[in-house]
Amino acid sequence: MKIVFATNNQHKVDEIRSALPKKFSIITLKEAEINIDVPEPHESLQDNASEKARTIFNLTQTNCFSEDTGLEVYSLNHEPGVHSARYAGEEKSFDKNIDKLLSKLKGSPDRKAKFRTVICLILNSKEFFFEGVCEGEIISEKRGNQGFGYDSIFVPAGSGKTFAEMTMEEKNRYSHRRKATDKLVTFLNDYNKEVQKVS
């Protein structure tokens, strides 16, 4: 099964591809020769994921999915949340985003946070949603050089490493994006079985 992944973020493509069985083939926007900045205008991850998937589906008329992810810090009223990519400004600088977050958390005894991913799949014009959550905490300074975004300051519960200190295989044991993708794969497997029964 071939599905378009409605993102321009190669890091997200790499993570999703590492989590999908080989029988599923992801087509990136670049590979589909779609050169647009997919909109994220809403105040919820689900609505943004839906907007991105619907935009690409309308352009391609091909089954596709999108995802939106936010880091939610409990003591900051779940900031940055849906604004995670642009927390410190429209230029999407994760160094500045991290600096702003650490500044806001300075001196705070509660550094608990979670990453949350929502995937929107559009299959035969119908929408389906899948969510993955990873609980953890924010450390006071960056560690590691793998991953992207806030990975260098987030330690998932049950690990002593930040996401940025992990290999892709290690990250997938905890990853919010992997959990959402696993639900997507289960759904697609069940869908394929039903199609085969009918045919």
Residue pairs with C-beta under 8 A, 6 or more apart in sequence:
1 23
1 24
1 25
1 63
1 188
1 192
2 25
2 26
2 27
2 62
2 63
3 24
3 25
3 26
3 27
3 62
3 63
3 64
3 65
3 121
4 26
4 27
4 28
4 29
4 32
4 56
4 60
4 62
4 63
4 64
4 65
5 12
5 13
5 16
5 26
5 27
5 28
5 29
5 64
5 65
5 66
6 29
6 38
6 52
6 53
6 55
6 56
6 64
6 65
6 66
7 13
7 28
7 29
7 38
7 52
7 66
7 67
8 29
8 30
8 37
8 38
9 148
10 28
11 147
11 148
11 149
12 67
12 69
12 177
13 26
13 28
14 168
15 168
15 171
15 172
15 175
15 177
15 178
16 26
16 67
16 177
16 181
17 26
18 168
18 169
18 172
19 172
19 175
19 177
19 178
19 181
19 182
19 185
20 26
20 181
20 185
21 185
24 185
24 188
27 62
29 35
29 36
29 38
29 56
32 60
32 62
34 56
34 59
34 60
36 55
36 59
38 51
38 52
38 55
38 56
38 66
39 51
39 52
39 55
40 48
40 51
40 52
40 68
40 85
41 48
41 51
42 48
42 51
42 82
43 82
44 82
45 68
45 69
45 70
45 81
45 82
45 116
45 117
45 118
46 68
46 118
46 120
46 129
48 68
48 82
49 66
49 67
49 68
49 118
49 119
49 120
49 129
50 66
50 120
50 127
50 129
52 66
52 68
52 120
53 64
53 65
53 66
53 120
53 121
53 122
53 127
54 120
54 122
54 127
56 64
56 66
57 63
57 64
57 122
57 125
63 121
63 122
63 123
63 124
64 121
64 122
65 119
65 120
65 121
65 122
65 184
66 119
66 120
67 117
67 118
67 119
67 120
67 177
67 180
68 82
68 117
68 118
69 84
69 115
69 116
69 117
69 118
69 176
69 177
70 80
70 81
70 82
70 83
70 84
70 115
70 116
71 80
71 81
71 84
71 101
71 113
71 114
71 115
71 149
71 150
71 154
72 78
72 79
72 80
72 81
72 113
72 114
72 115
72 116
73 79
73 80
73 101
73 105
73 111
73 112
73 113
73 138
74 110
74 112
74 113
74 114
75 105
75 108
75 110
75 111
75 112
76 101
76 104
76 105
79 87
79 101
79 104
80 87
80 97
80 101
84 97
84 149
84 150
85 92
85 97
85 149
86 92
86 97
87 96
87 97
87 100
87 101
88 96
88 97
88 99
88 100
89 96
94 148
94 149
94 150
97 149
97 150
98 142
98 150
98 152
98 153
101 138
101 150
101 153
102 138
102 140
102 141
102 153
105 111
105 138
105 140
111 137
111 138
111 139
112 135
112 136
112 137
113 135
113 136
113 137
113 138
113 154
114 133
114 134
114 135
114 136
114 176
115 133
115 134
115 136
115 150
115 154
115 175
115 176
115 177
116 131
116 132
116 133
116 134
116 176
117 131
117 132
117 133
117 176
117 177
117 179
117 180
118 129
118 130
118 131
118 180
119 129
119 130
119 131
119 132
119 180
119 181
119 183
119 184
120 127
120 128
120 129
121 127
121 128
121 129
121 130
121 184
121 187
121 188
122 128
123 191
128 187
130 180
130 181
130 183
130 184
130 187
131 180
131 183
132 175
132 176
132 177
132 178
132 179
132 180
132 181
132 182
132 183
133 176
133 179
134 156
134 157
134 174
134 175
134 176
134 179
135 156
135 157
136 154
136 155
136 156
136 157
136 159
136 174
137 154
137 155
137 157
138 150
138 153
138 154
138 155
139 153
139 154
139 155
139 162
141 153
142 152
142 153
142 162
142 164
143 152
143 153
143 161
143 162
143 164
143 165
144 151
144 152
144 161
144 162
144 163
144 164
144 165
144 166
145 152
145 164
146 163
146 164
146 165
146 166
146 167
146 171
147 163
147 164
147 166
147 171
151 162
151 163
151 164
152 162
152 163
152 164
153 162
154 162
154 163
155 161
155 162
155 163
156 163
156 174
157 174
158 174
159 166
159 174
161 170
163 171
163 174
163 175
171 178
172 178
